[in-house]
């Protein structure tokens, strides 16, 4: 029987992640030495490194939640690898669940032991995000140049265009939220959770703008996710 938590998969994922960490350390050391060679204030550099390291813990909470969520049916190595290197929970979870549902698997609380299903999910998750690795280096300058031209010509329409692009990206993920609304009140649970998460995010935004709690900007996403998960745990038994 196929084991998505096998030692072999852990070794493969660990090797890739160690390589990425080594790259990060390499460029950190080079940047530090370059700053020292340029005569920059080393005390300020060390302070920047420390503050940056501290603030990475908050976004990492949302990544950890994504790993835990995906590990329920994909095991730990694949989600650990995906979300540690290139993936994002906003893409990885819909890609995995959509593929699983297409293959007739609806009980995503159980670990997948079919190698064909596991491979199909891994390929969809990989191929779906792979084009970005090609398009960004090849076309990012042209895309940015076009956006800057529009923004310089009319800043108002430039902002509207960027907002529309962002909303278009978010709308692609809303299908999963509204997919089961015809199945009764239980199908509305994702919508209730979505609205509660947006409410919590709105509260965080007000605290940042009105109360000057700038530090909350880095914690708003994990806080809203944790609160939404807790809310889902509370309302699901009441509705189902």
C-alpha positions in Angstrom: 0.0 0.0 0.0 1.3 3.4 -0.9 2.3 5.6 2.1 2.3 9.4 1.5 4.3 9.7 4.8 7.0 7.3 3.8 10.6 7.9 4.8 11.7 8.2 1.1 9.3 11.1 0.5 10.5 12.8 3.7 14.1 12.5 2.5 13.3 14.0 -1.0 11.3 16.9 0.5 14.0 17.5 3.1 16.7 17.7 0.5 14.9 20.2 -1.6 14.1 22.4 1.5 17.6 22.2 2.7 18.8 23.4 -0.7 16.4 26.4 -0.5 17.6 27.2 3.0 21.2 27.0 1.9 20.4 29.5 -0.9 18.9 31.9 1.6 21.8 31.6 4.0 24.3 32.1 1.1 22.7 35.3 -0.1 22.2 36.6 3.5 25.9 36.2 4.2 26.9 37.8 0.9 24.5 40.7 1.5 25.9 41.2 5.0 29.5 41.2 3.8 28.6 43.5 0.9 27.0 46.0 3.3 30.1 45.8 5.5 32.3 46.4 2.5 30.3 49.5 1.6 30.7 50.9 5.1 27.0 50.7 6.0 26.0 50.9 9.7 26.4 47.3 10.8 24.3 47.9 13.9 21.4 49.0 11.7 21.9 46.0 9.4 21.8 43.6 12.3 18.7 45.3 13.6 17.0 45.0 10.2 17.9 41.3 10.0 16.5 40.6 13.4 13.3 42.5 12.9 12.7 40.9 9.5 13.3 37.4 11.0 10.8 38.1 13.8 8.1 39.3 11.4 8.4 36.2 9.2 6.9 34.2 12.0 3.4 35.7 11.6 2.9 34.9 7.9 4.4 31.5 8.6 1.4 30.7 10.8 -0.9 30.8 7.8 1.5 28.5 5.9 1.6 26.1 8.8 -2.2 26.0 8.9 -2.1 25.1 5.2 0.4 22.3 5.7 -1.7 20.9 8.5 -4.9 21.1 6.4 -3.3 19.4 3.3 -1.5 16.8 5.4 -4.8 15.2 6.4 -5.2 13.6 3.0 -1.9 14.1 1.3 0.5 13.2 4.1 3.1 15.6 5.4 6.0 15.6 2.8 4.2 16.9 -0.2 2.4 19.9 1.5 5.6 20.6 3.5 7.6 20.8 0.3 5.0 22.8 -1.7 4.2 25.4 0.9 7.9 25.8 2.0 9.2 26.5 -1.5 6.8 27.9 -4.0 3.2 27.1 -3.2 0.5 29.1 -1.4 -2.5 27.8 0.4 -4.8 29.9 -1.8 -3.7 27.8 -4.7 -2.6 24.4 -3.3 -5.7 23.6 -1.4 -8.2 24.3 -4.3 -5.9 22.5 -6.7 -5.7 19.4 -4.5 -9.3 19.2 -3.5 -10.6 19.8 -7.0 -8.4 17.1 -8.4 -9.4 14.7 -5.6 -13.1 15.4 -6.2 -12.7 14.9 -10.0 -11.3 11.5 -9.2 -14.3 10.6 -7.0 -12.7 11.3 -3.6 -14.9 13.4 -1.4 -13.7 12.2 2.1 -10.6 14.5 2.3 -10.2 13.8 6.0 -8.8 10.4 5.1 -5.2 9.9 3.9 -4.9 9.0 0.2 -3.3 5.6 -0.3 -3.9 5.2 -4.0 -0.6 6.1 -5.8 -2.4 7.1 -9.0 -4.6 9.6 -7.2 -1.7 10.9 -5.2 0.4 11.3 -8.4 -2.5 13.0 -10.3 -2.9 15.6 -7.4 0.8 16.2 -7.3 1.0 16.8 -11.0 -2.0 19.2 -11.0 -0.5 21.2 -8.1 2.9 21.3 -9.9 1.8 22.0 -13.5 -0.8 24.6 -12.4 1.8 26.8 -10.8 4.8 26.0 -13.1 3.9 28.6 -15.8 4.5 31.4 -13.4 8.2 30.3 -13.2 8.4 30.9 -16.9 6.2 33.9 -17.4 7.7 36.0 -14.6 11.3 36.2 -15.9 10.2 36.4 -19.6 7.4 38.9 -19.5 7.4 40.7 -16.1 9.2 43.8 -17.5 6.7 44.1 -20.3 3.8 43.6 -18.0 5.1 46.1 -15.5 5.9 48.6 -18.3 2.4 48.4 -19.6 0.9 48.9 -16.1 3.2 51.8 -15.4 2.2 53.5 -18.7 -1.5 53.1 -17.8 -0.9 54.4 -14.3 1.2 57.4 -15.5 -1.4 58.3 -18.1 -4.3 58.1 -15.6 -3.5 57.1 -12.0 -7.2 56.6 -11.2 -7.7 54.0 -14.0 -4.4 52.4 -13.1 -5.6 51.8 -9.6 -8.9 50.5 -10.9 -7.1 48.1 -13.3 -4.9 46.7 -10.5 -7.9 46.3 -8.2 -9.8 44.5 -11.0 -6.9 42.1 -11.6 -6.7 41.3 -7.9 -10.4 40.7 -7.6 -10.3 38.6 -10.8 -7.7 36.4 -9.2 -9.7 36.1 -5.9 -12.9 35.3 -7.8 -11.2 32.2 -9.3 -11.2 30.7 -5.8 -14.7 31.6 -4.8 -16.2 28.7 -6.8 -15.4 26.3 -4.0 -17.1 28.5 -1.5 -20.4 28.7 -3.4 -20.2 25.1 -4.9 -22.7 23.5 -2.4 -25.1 26.3 -1.6 -28.0 24.3 -3.2 -27.4 21.4 -0.8 -29.1 23.2 2.0 -28.0 25.1 5.0 -24.9 23.0 5.4 -23.7 24.2 2.0 -23.7 27.7 3.4 -21.1 27.0 6.0 -18.1 28.0 3.8 -19.9 31.3 3.1 -20.5 31.9 6.8 -16.8 31.2 7.5 -15.8 33.5 4.6 -17.9 36.4 5.9 -16.6 35.9 9.5 -13.0 35.8 8.3 -13.7 39.1 6.3 -15.2 40.6 9.4 -12.2 39.8 11.5 -9.9 41.1 8.8 -12.0 44.3 8.7 -11.6 44.7 12.5 -7.8 44.3 12.1 -7.8 46.9 9.4 -9.7 49.4 11.6 -7.3 48.8 14.5 -4.4 49.4 12.2 -5.8 52.6 10.7 -7.8 54.1 13.6 -5.7 52.9 16.5 -2.3 53.1 15.0 -1.5 49.4 15.6 0.8 49.1 12.6 2.4 45.9 14.0 -1.0 44.2 13.4 -0.5 44.4 9.7 1.8 41.3 9.7 -0.6 39.3 11.9 -4.0 40.2 10.4 -3.9 37.2 7.9 -3.1 34.5 10.4 -5.4 36.0 13.0 -8.3 36.0 10.5 -7.5 32.4 9.5 -7.3 31.1 13.0 -10.6 32.9 14.0 -12.3 31.6 10.9 -11.2 28.0 11.7 -12.4 28.3 15.2 -15.7 29.7 14.0 -16.1 26.8 11.5 -15.5 24.3 14.4 -18.2 26.0 16.4 -21.0 26.4 13.8 -20.5 23.2 11.8 -21.9 20.9 14.6 -24.8 23.3 15.0 -25.8 23.3 11.4 -24.9 19.8 10.2 
